[in-house]
């Protein structure tokens, strides 16, 4: 909660501090945004028994938050504060020959601070930047998997394209981690170490509350 308040306060301070100088040139936009997340984890086996298979099927997630965009001389910097609701179906297949399948819903909610910088041309934006993970909450549904500890990196990477249409903005971004992360999964009382590489996409629609231009 402290991280959330600090991040929100930082964005507000930046916005207030730059409003006075931005009025004459109108380079500052502030708005809200939301959309969907898609992605998958490529699981890497570690101490998993040969007769046990774990499959992680990602479901469509959602995100919502606020953004600030500072544009000047064809360049832009866009910090955002986003809350993500994601879920995955972790399937455990066990047995030899005919496999027995058990499915557990894993919900992962995160608070993130992307900072995207790039170029602008007319209504088109191209940008890349880091994504700072401020908080990570994992909860489980009923199933064989009784515990999941996700080692989410403090900083990940995003890159994408955006369109400015009047007060609306449309963004599509590719997201990934810089390196493999390690997770611990407890299945039937047995602790398994599983590494994964994450890749995903976010598609969002934004609305500019305070258009500078």
Backbone as a ProteinNet text record, in pm:
[ID]
protein_1_A
[PRIMARY]
XXXXXXXXXXXXXXXXXXXXXXXXXXXXXXXXXXXXXXXXXXXXXXXXXXXXXXXXXXXXXXXXXXXXXXXXXXXXXXXXXXXXXXXXXXXXXXXXXXXXXXXXXXXXXXXXXXXXXXXXXXXXXXXXXXXXXXXXXXXXXXXXXXXXXXXXXXXXXXXXXXXXXXXXXXXXXXXXXXXXXXXXXXXXXXXXXXXXXXXXXXXXXXXXXXXXX
[TERTIARY]
82.8	0	86.1	198.7	288.3	346.6	382.3	438.1	335.3	208.8	102.1	88	85.1	70.2	189.6	310.9	430.3	433	395.4	394.4	290.4	170.6	66.2	107.4	169.3	213.3	320.8	412.2	519.7	464.5	365.2	305.9	233.8	162.7	89.4	184.5	295.2	392.3	452.4	486.2	541.7	440.8	314.5	211.1	190.5	182.5	160.6	281	400.6	521.3	544.7	499.9	524	408.1	293.7	177.7	203.6	271.9	294.7	378.3	482.1	568.3	510.8	419.3	366.5	251.5	193.7	74.6	98.7	214.3	239.1	262.4	328.4	365.2	272.9	192.1	95.3	158.5	265.1	322.4	272	187.8	155	12.5	-1.8	-133.1	-146.2	-267.8	-295	-426.9	-431.2	-554.9	-563.6	-667.7	-690.1	-686.1	-660.6	-653.1	-689.8	-724.9	-756.8	-755.3	-752.2	-749.2	-729.9	-678.3	-662.1	-514.8	-483	-348.6	-355.5	-260.3	-245.4	-99.2	-74	64	73.9	196.4	219	354.5	363.5	488.1	541.4	664.1	731.7	802.2	743.7	794.7	919.7	1014.5	1139.6	1145.5	1158.3	1159	1286.2	1268.3	1383.1	1383.5	1317.8	1312.7	1176.7	1110.5	979.4	995.8	925.6	934.7	893.1	947.2	921.2	774.5	704.5	564.1	468.7	522.7	440.3	465.1	359.4	370.5	286.6	344.1	272.5	260.8	138.5	110.3	44.3	92.9	40.7	-32.4	-165.4	-246.2	-290.8	-245.4	-281.1	-421.1	-493	-623.1	-610.5	-709.4	-708	-724	-634	-640.1	-678.8	-678.7	-723	-630.6	-629	-553.6	-626.8	-600.4	-660.5	-567.7	-569.4	-484.8	-485	-375.8	-363.5	-228.1	-220.5	-95.1	-72.4	53.1	92.4	190.1	169.9	258	315	446.8	516.7	577.8	531.6	575.4	643.3	758	831.4	928	922.3	1016.2	1018	900.6	891.2	927.3	955.3	987.6	881.2	869.4	774.2	824.3	780.9	803	667.3	633.7	500.1	508.7	508.9	496.1	349.7	327.2	192	187.2	70.4	46.6	-68.6	-39.8	-137.9	-155.6	-281.3	-312.4	-359.9	-300.3	-328.5	-398.1	-501.9	-568.9	-539.9	-459.4	-425.1	-458.6	-486.1	-510.3	-457.3	-419.9	-362.9	-422.6	-444.4	-488.1	-365.2	-326.1	-211.2	-262.3	-231.2	-279	-166.7	-199.9	-105.4	-149.6	-66.5	-96.4	-5.4	-64.9	15.5	-26.7	65.1	35.9	113.6	112.8	179.1	73.5	91.1	-9.5	-124.1	-239.2	-353.8	-326.5	-319.9	-284.8	-408.3	-392.9	-497.5	-468.8	-566.9	-546	-617.7	-546.4	-605.7	-575.2	-675.3	-660.4	-678.1	-584.5	-591.8	-583.5	-676.8	-675.5	-580.7	-482.1	-384.9	-412.2	-441.2	-468.9	-349.6	-301.7	-185.9	-224.4	-228.4	-259.9	-134	-103.5	19.9	-6.5	76.5	77.8	208.9	201.7	321.1	333.3	457.8	488.7	571.6	508.2	584	629.3	747.9	798.2	845.1	761.8	786.1	836.5	943.9	999.6	1017.3	998.8	1013.6	991.7	949.9	933.8	787.1	750.5	616.4	624.7	528.1	516.7	368.9	318.5	176.5	97.3	15.6	-64.4	-3.5	116.2	178.4	286	290.8	393.6	463.5	594.9	675.3	754.1	751.8	820.1	866.6	967.9	1020.7	1051.8	1064.6	1102.9	1090.2	1133.6	1125.2	986.2	954.5	831.3	871.5	841.9	879	763.5	793.3	693.1	686.9	572.8	558.1	499	412.2	355.9	307.3	299.6	264.4	185.6	62.5	-22.9	-71.8	-51	-88.3	-192.2	-300.3	-401.7	-437.9	-484.4	-512	-657	-710.5	-839.5	-821.9	-927.5	-921.1	-854.3	-766.3	-700.9	-584.2	-509.6	-394.9	-281.8	-266.2	-162	-204.9	-128.5	-165.9	-88.5	19.9	99.3	180.8	186.2	269.6	343.8	475.7	558	624.7	584.2	635	743.1	858.8	970.9	960.3	876	855.4	968.6	1031.3	1143.5	1099.5	1190.9	1160.6	1144	1215.2	1208.1	1193.6	1098.3	1083.4	1085.5	1045.1	1064.8	936.1	910.1	795.6	833.6	769.1	790.3	663.7	632.3	510	483.5	360.7	317.1	186.5	165.2	43.7	-9.9	-139.4	-206.7	-280.5	-271	-347.1	-461.7	-583.9	-703.6	-791.3	-776	-845.9	-808.7	-907.8	-878.6	-847.5	-862.6	-839.6	-696.5	-646	-516.9	-530.5	-470.6	-474	-330.1	-304.3	-168.3	-166.1	-62	-33.6	113.2	139.7	276.8	312.7	439	497.1	570.3	549.9	609.6	687.3	801.3	880.3	969.8	1023	1119.9	1260.5	1354.5	1491.9	1558.4	1512.1	1573.2	1468.6	1504.8	1416.2	1392.5	1269.7	1237.3	1213.9	1232.5	1218.8	1094.1	1014.9	894.1	899.8	831	812.3	664.6	634.7	497.5	485.5	386.7	362.6	246.2	273.9	173.5	163.3	48	28.8	130.7	171.9	269.5	413.5	438.5	574.3	610.8	725.7	770.8	853.1	811.1	878.5	934.9	1054.5	1116.1	1095.3	1031.4	998.7	1045.5	1128.8	1168.4	1074.7	1062.2	976.4	1026.5	994.1	1017	881.4	858	727.5	733.7	628.9	609.6	461.3	428.7	287.3	263.5	135.1	91.6	-13	-13.6	-120.9	-180.8	-312.3	-385.4	-473.5	-458.1	-527.8	-588.7	-691.9	-759.1	-752.1	-703.4	-690	-777.3	-812.2	-890.9	-820.1	-791.2	-715	-808.2	-790.9	-876.5	-841.6	-710.1	-662.1	-574.8	-636.5	-558	-481.2	-350	-269.6	-270.5	-305.1	-296.9	-431.7
-120.3	0	125.1	119.4	235.5	262.8	153	169.7	232.6	191.2	248	396.3	436.8	578.6	659.7	604.8	676.6	694.2	586.9	595.5	695.8	692.2	786.4	928.8	947.2	1081.9	1133.4	1045.2	1086.9	1135.9	1063.1	1104.3	1237.4	1256	1380.6	1498.8	1475.6	1583.5	1626.1	1525.7	1557.9	1637.1	1592.6	1658.9	1802.7	1822.7	1957.4	2045.1	1987.8	2067.1	2112.7	2034.6	2070.3	2145.4	2151	2216.4	2363.8	2429.2	2571.6	2604.6	2523.9	2551.2	2494.6	2396.8	2332.1	2408.4	2505.2	2573.2	2645	2709.7	2789.8	2700.5	2588.1	2503.8	2382.8	2354.1	2244.8	2109.6	2069.1	1938.3	1826.1	1858.8	1762.5	1711.4	1578.5	1514.2	1426.4	1416.4	1330.5	1260.5	1127	1055.4	921.8	848.6	715	614.1	487.9	384.8	249	158.4	22	-68.5	-199.5	-291.6	-434.5	-515.9	-658.7	-698.4	-806.9	-864.8	-1007.5	-1044.6	-1184.1	-1223.1	-1348.6	-1389.4	-1535.9	-1584.4	-1723.7	-1738.3	-1842.4	-1879.1	-2006.2	-2000.8	-2120.7	-2185.9	-2293.7	-2358.5	-2439.8	-2432.8	-2508.5	-2606.7	-2735.3	-2838.9	-2830.6	-2862.7	-2868.8	-3002.4	-3009.6	-3135.6	-3203.2	-3186.2	-3245.1	-3391.6	-3484.2	-3626.2	-3649.8	-3755.2	-3784	-3814.7	-3871.4	-3907.3	-3793.4	-3673.1	-3558	-3445.9	-3392.4	-3284.8	-3165.9	-3045.9	-2925.2	-2832.8	-2794	-2706.1	-2580.3	-2464.8	-2336.9	-2268.3	-2270.4	-2207.9	-2069.5	-1968	-1830.6	-1796	-1718.4	-1667.4	-1517.6	-1461.9	-1318.2	-1240.5	-1144.3	-1060.4	-917.7	-833.1	-695.3	-600.7	-476.1	-373.1	-240.3	-155	-21.8	69.3	197.4	291.8	429.4	500.9	639	658.3	758.2	787.3	937	973.8	1111.7	1107.7	1192.5	1193.5	1332.9	1342.2	1467.7	1458.8	1543.3	1539.9	1671.4	1659.7	1779.8	1744.6	1821.1	1807.9	1667.3	1607.2	1475.4	1360.3	1388.7	1286.2	1285.8	1173.2	1168.3	1075.6	1105	1018.9	998.2	872.8	841.5	746.1	800.4	714.2	677.7	556.6	507.6	437.2	430.8	351.7	257.3	126.4	28.5	-83.4	-123.5	-241.4	-351.3	-469.8	-581.6	-695.5	-748.9	-869.6	-981	-1079.1	-1190.3	-1322.7	-1424.3	-1557.2	-1662.6	-1777.2	-1886.7	-2018.2	-2111.1	-2244.3	-2334.6	-2374.6	-2463.1	-2606.3	-2681.2	-2819.1	-2915.9	-3008.3	-3111.6	-3244.4	-3301.7	-3429.7	-3535.7	-3639.8	-3743.1	-3881.3	-3977.2	-4115.1	-4156.4	-4283.6	-4337.3	-4387.6	-4357.3	-4395.6	-4297.6	-4337.7	-4247.2	-4148.6	-4019.9	-3917.9	-3868.6	-3846.2	-3787.2	-3638	-3553.7	-3410.1	-3341.7	-3252	-3167.7	-3022.8	-2935.9	-2796.5	-2704.4	-2609.8	-2512	-2371.7	-2285.2	-2147.2	-2064	-2002.6	-1917.2	-1772.7	-1688.1	-1546.9	-1463.4	-1377.6	-1293	-1147.7	-1067.8	-925.5	-845.1	-751.3	-673.3	-524.7	-446.3	-301.9	-265.3	-199.8	-172.6	-25.7	15.2	151.9	145.7	138.4	145.8	290.6	304.2	435.1	418	462.2	440.7	570.4	561.7	677.1	641.9	743.5	714.4	835.3	809.3	914.8	926.8	1044.5	1071.3	1129.7	1089.6	1149	1157.9	1279.6	1304.1	1235	1136.6	1068.8	936.8	903.8	775	787.7	689.5	683.7	548.6	550.1	429.4	445.6	345.7	362.4	231.9	241.7	128.7	179.8	87	129.5	20.3	49.6	-46.9	-46.6	-157.9	-170.4	-208.6	-121.3	-145.3	-214.4	-328.4	-403.8	-352.3	-293.2	-234.1	-332.1	-420.9	-520.6	-640	-755.2	-880.3	-966.3	-1001.5	-1080	-1204.5	-1321.4	-1448.3	-1517.9	-1566.1	-1643.9	-1766.3	-1871.9	-1999.2	-2040.1	-2105.9	-2170.7	-2312.2	-2390.3	-2526.7	-2618.8	-2706.6	-2801.9	-2869.5	-2950.8	-3021.7	-2927.2	-2818.2	-2719.8	-2641.1	-2653	-2588.9	-2460.9	-2437.1	-2316.2	-2282.4	-2152.6	-2104.1	-1980.4	-1983.7	-1866.5	-1821.2	-1701.9	-1650.6	-1546.6	-1571	-1476.8	-1377.7	-1276.1	-1179.1	-1076.6	-1047.8	-952.7	-811.5	-736.7	-599.2	-509.5	-542.8	-462.4	-556.9	-527.6	-601.7	-502.4	-545.2	-465.6	-460.9	-345.4	-331.6	-248.8	-276.5	-200.6	-209	-99.4	-105.6	17.6	21.9	127.8	185.9	314.8	379.5	477.8	504.4	599.3	702.3	828.9	935.7	975.5	959.1	991.4	1085.6	1216.1	1316.4	1296.3	1273.5	1250.2	1103.9	1018.3	876.8	838.9	735.7	678.1	526.3	462.3	317.2	266.6	166	114.7	-37.4	-88.9	-232.5	-249.7	-332.6	-348.2	-494.1	-522.1	-653.2	-645.1	-743.5	-743	-872.3	-859.3	-978	-947.7	-1052.9	-1039.6	-1043.3	-978.3	-977.5	-1114.1	-1191.9	-1323.1	-1418	-1545.6	-1648.8	-1623.9	-1648.8	-1637.3	-1776.4	-1788.4	-1917.1	-1916.2	-2023.1	-2037.6	-2166.7	-2165.4	-2286.6	-2322.6	-2446.5	-2494.7	-2617.7	-2617.5	-2731.6	-2811.7	-2935.8	-3023.7	-3149.8	-3170.1	-3289.4	-3302	-3189.6	-3191.2	-3193.8	-3202.7	-3206.8	-3072	-3015.2	-2885.2	-2902.6	-2835.1	-2843.5	-2706.9	-2706.3	-2582.8	-2572.7	-2464.4	-2446.5	-2309.4	-2306.6	-2180.2	-2146.6	-2018.4	-1981.3	-1856	-1846.1	-1725.2	-1670.8	-1542.4	-1483.5	-1399.9	-1412	-1326.7	-1295.9	-1171.4	-1137.8	-1006	-976.3	-853.3	-781.9	-650.3	-571.1	-481.5	-471.2	-384.4	-293.2	-162.5	-70.4	46.5	103.2	223	327.8	446.2	554.7	673.2	751.2	872.6	988.3	1091.9	1206.2	1300.4	1309.3	1393.6	1541.2	1568.2	1705.8	1721.1	1738	1747	1877.7	1864.4	1984.5	2042.5	1957	2006.1	1997.5
0	0	0	77.3	79.2	-58.4	-130	-264.7	-357.6	-344.5	-427.3	-402.5	-274.4	-241.2	-289.2	-271.8	-316.2	-467.2	-540.5	-686.3	-734.6	-675.6	-714.9	-682.8	-564.4	-526.2	-619.9	-661.1	-752	-884.6	-939.8	-1066.6	-1052.4	-941.5	-920.3	-903.1	-830.4	-812.2	-945.3	-1029.4	-1161.6	-1244	-1240.2	-1318.4	-1273.2	-1140.6	-1088.3	-1114.9	-1097	-1114.2	-1256.2	-1353.8	-1493	-1556.2	-1490	-1549.1	-1574.1	-1479	-1494.6	-1615.3	-1641.9	-1756.4	-1884.9	-1870.7	-1990.3	-2052.1	-1975.9	-2023.9	-2154.8	-2167.2	-2286.8	-2408.7	-2389.1	-2501.8	-2518.4	-2418.2	-2421.8	-2455.7	-2385.9	-2417.5	-2327.3	-2229.5	-2125.8	-2138.6	-2139.1	-2140.1	-2016.1	-1966	-1852	-1875.7	-1855.8	-1883.7	-1812.5	-1844.9	-1789.6	-1903.3	-1870	-1972.8	-1914.1	-2002.3	-1960.9	-2082.3	-2058.4	-2171	-2127.1	-2218.4	-2193	-2199.2	-2127.8	-2126.7	-2178.1	-2259.5	-2300	-2280	-2251	-2231.1	-2196	-2191.8	-2156.4	-2088.3	-2005.1	-1940	-2006.3	-2052.5	-2102.5	-1984.2	-1932.5	-1811.7	-1841.9	-1750.6	-1760.7	-1643.8	-1675.1	-1571.7	-1487.3	-1359.9	-1271.3	-1198.3	-1083.2	-1008.8	-1023.5	-1137.3	-1159.2	-1198.9	-1132.7	-1168.8	-1313.6	-1372.2	-1512.8	-1540.7	-1442.2	-1464.4	-1429.7	-1405.5	-1370	-1470.2	-1525	-1622.5	-1575.1	-1584.8	-1543.6	-1664.4	-1696	-1809.7	-1756.5	-1800.2	-1753.4	-1868.2	-1866.2	-1970.5	-1925.2	-1996.4	-1960	-2009.4	-1931.1	-1968.6	-1994.4	-2061.1	-2088.2	-1958	-1935.3	-1816.7	-1852.4	-1750.7	-1769.6	-1693.3	-1736.4	-1665.3	-1670.8	-1573.4	-1567.7	-1488.9	-1523.8	-1452	-1515.4	-1493	-1540.5	-1607.5	-1694	-1761.7	-1769.8	-1786.5	-1815.6	-1931.2	-2031.2	-2147.8	-2168	-2171.9	-2198.8	-2337.4	-2430	-2569.6	-2605.7	-2673.2	-2712.6	-2825	-2933.3	-3044.8	-3104.3	-3115.4	-3175.8	-3084.2	-2957.3	-2859.9	-2750.4	-2680.2	-2570	-2460.2	-2338.1	-2222.3	-2156.5	-2128.5	-2077.2	-1957.9	-1835	-1717.7	-1695.3	-1644.6	-1619.9	-1484.4	-1428.2	-1307.8	-1338.6	-1347.9	-1393.8	-1292.5	-1274.2	-1192.7	-1287.5	-1273.9	-1364	-1291	-1354.1	-1306.3	-1407.4	-1368	-1456.5	-1388.9	-1468.5	-1413.7	-1509.9	-1452.6	-1528.6	-1477.7	-1567.3	-1529.8	-1527.1	-1406.2	-1391.6	-1389.7	-1494.8	-1507.1	-1469.9	-1382.6	-1340	-1399.1	-1483.8	-1548.4	-1488	-1434.4	-1368.4	-1415.2	-1402.6	-1440.4	-1563	-1591.2	-1709.5	-1807.1	-1932.3	-2031.6	-2028	-1970.7	-1958.6	-1845.1	-1877.1	-1779.4	-1705.3	-1576.4	-1494.1	-1481.2	-1511.1	-1514.4	-1398.7	-1331.4	-1228.4	-1264.7	-1246.8	-1287.7	-1166.8	-1150.2	-1042.2	-1101.4	-1064.6	-1112.8	-1025.7	-1089.9	-1022.3	-1062.9	-966	-993.3	-948.1	-1038.9	-1011.1	-1038.2	-932.4	-944.9	-917.8	-1007	-994.3	-1009.3	-943.7	-961.4	-1028.4	-1144.2	-1223.9	-1260.8	-1281.6	-1324	-1452	-1570.2	-1695.9	-1721.8	-1776.5	-1820.4	-1964.8	-2058.4	-2200.5	-2264	-2339.2	-2409.1	-2556.5	-2642.7	-2784.4	-2871.4	-2995.7	-3094.5	-3134.1	-3182.9	-3232.7	-3373.5	-3456.8	-3589.7	-3622.6	-3633.4	-3654	-3541.8	-3572.9	-3470.6	-3425.2	-3472.4	-3444	-3336.8	-3245.1	-3140.7	-3142.2	-3124.1	-3105.4	-2976.7	-2890.6	-2763.6	-2702	-2616.4	-2539.4	-2399.3	-2306.3	-2172.8	-2068.7	-1946.6	-1837.1	-1774.1	-1709.1	-1631.2	-1489.4	-1393.6	-1254.8	-1182	-1121.9	-1047.9	-904.6	-866.8	-734.1	-633.2	-678.5	-587.6	-667.3	-600.3	-666.1	-567.3	-601.9	-513.1	-586.3	-525.7	-586.6	-498.6	-560	-488.1	-571.7	-503.9	-569.3	-551.9	-655.3	-644.5	-591.8	-591.5	-539.8	-641.8	-592.9	-681.2	-612.4	-688.9	-634.1	-595.1	-671.3	-640.9	-517.5	-408.5	-282.7	-254.7	-331.8	-307.5	-430.9	-462.9	-572.4	-524.7	-530.7	-499.8	-628.9	-675.3	-802.4	-778.2	-835.6	-826	-942	-924.2	-1031.1	-1028.9	-1144	-1146.2	-1110.5	-1048.7	-1010.7	-1132.8	-1242	-1364.5	-1483.5	-1571.3	-1696.2	-1812.2	-1932.3	-2053.1	-2134.4	-2195.9	-2284.9	-2406.9	-2519.7	-2643	-2725.9	-2796.1	-2873.7	-2957.1	-3006.8	-3097	-3043.7	-3069.7	-3023.6	-3126	-3116.9	-3204.4	-3119.9	-3159.7	-3096.7	-3189.1	-3142.2	-3219.2	-3136.9	-3161	-3081	-2933.7	-2848.2	-2706.5	-2676.3	-2772.3	-2751.8	-2788.1	-2720.9	-2757.1	-2755.9	-2855.1	-2868.5	-2865	-2780.8	-2766.1	-2775.6	-2840.1	-2843.8	-2805.8	-2703.9	-2654.5	-2632.6	-2658.2	-2630.2	-2497	-2409.8	-2276.9	-2253.6	-2187.1	-2155.2	-2036.6	-1976.2	-1868.5	-1926.3	-1855.9	-1901.9	-1886.6	-1789.8	-1767	-1710.2	-1707.3	-1653	-1504.7	-1458.6	-1317	-1258.8	-1128.9	-1060.1	-973.1	-982.5	-903.3	-823.6	-710.8	-632.3	-632.7	-668.8	-676	-588	-498.2	-410.5	-467.5	-508.3	-567.6	-482.7	-421.2	-339.4	-228.7	-169.4	-61.3	-106.6	-236.5	-290.4	-350.3	-308.6	-357.2	-484.1	-591.4	-720.7	-757	-811.6	-860.8	-1011.1	-1054.3	-1195.8	-1241.5	-1343.9	-1404.8	-1519.2	-1551.4	-1664.1	-1732.2	-1859.3	-1937.8	-1979.5	-1952.7	-1981.6	-2109.1	-2191.8	-2308	-2319.3	-2350.4	-2359	-2430.2	-2449.4	-2516.3	-2432.3	-2441.6	-2382.3	-2491	-2489.2	-2581.8	-2497.6	-2516.1	-2427.3	-2504.2	-2442.2	-2491.8	-2383.1	-2418.5	-2322	-2359.1	-2257.2	-2277.6	-2210	-2285.1	-2237.2	-2161.8	-2029.9	-1946.7	-1960	-1964.2	-1972.6	-2096.6	-2213.8	-2337.8	-2344	-2366	-2377.2	-2515.8	-2616.6	-2754	-2819.8
[MASK]
+++++++++++++++++++++++++++++++++++++++++++++++++++++++++++++++++++++++++++++++++++++++++++++++++++++++++++++++++++++++++++++++++++++++++++++++++++++++++++++++++++++++++++++++++++++++++++++++++++++++++++++++++++++

